[in-house]
């Protein structure tokens, strides 16, 4: 028969066991939405694969600070570096998370973070996330054509954009980038016309001064894309590839995210409330967001929106103005 003291000791041992096992179980089976594919550390010009090192650190269940000492290498001396984590969401789409040097990595949004059952192993790809140093990636959109300028005056920059993408560097949209100013004194835009996996066409729009994220385009770094016998011009109406206007009509904010990768907030509802007469004009700032999701770091607002059933995507830097359509 168990005495009172024996019962107390048994319960104490059980509580201690639960206290040790529960945190471990929480770490080993987290419900993060993104599965890590690979990780690289450095700059667009000089970077290294750190997937294995990041996996080892995640297993230690410690705070991971992005630095040369953490990864045991300085891939680009005297330059601010970043950690890029390439991941896949539950729908199979890829996304890039970027953590600047000196910041901390939040592993809670990644599935199986601390047990290390993720990553591609050796050869994690290049800076823009393409496996094998530039082979076609699994982005969901194939580029058909790229136009730069304004609705009134624009030029085809498909070949120039292809050449820039092959260099595997961040592409900032300026007149110097494309070697032409098609409409002097006017704010210009890059329009990338693409085909989706189901054969539909879409337009991605990037305002002058913004940076292109090539990770979502198939074959981006390899340059395996182009006109494909298609020339839709500025509106994309040529060739009959665009579907008829959708039933929705007007301006619809699909999604709006403000911040930097890993430290951001959803502003979709806030922007929807600012739409007036199928138009939106707001200054991108912390007051609009309600708070600062990444103090001391320049932030960006990413917006996906529809006009008459066609979907577009823009990104606007903090303190600049967002004007749609």
Protein Blocks (a to p, Z undefined) as FASTA:
>chain_A
ZZfklmmmmmmmmmmmmmmmmmmmmmmmccbfbdcfbdceddfkbccdfklmmmmmmmno
pacdddfklnopafbghiacddddddddfkopacdddddehiacdfklpghklnopgcjh
jaibpfnopahhipacfbfbdcfbdceddfkbccdfklmmmmmmmnopacdddfklnopa
fbghiacddddddddfkopacdddddehiacdfklpghklnopacjkopaebjnopgghl
accddfkopaddfbdceddehiacdfklmmmmmpgghiacddddfklnopafbghiacdd
dddddeehiacdddddehiacddZZ
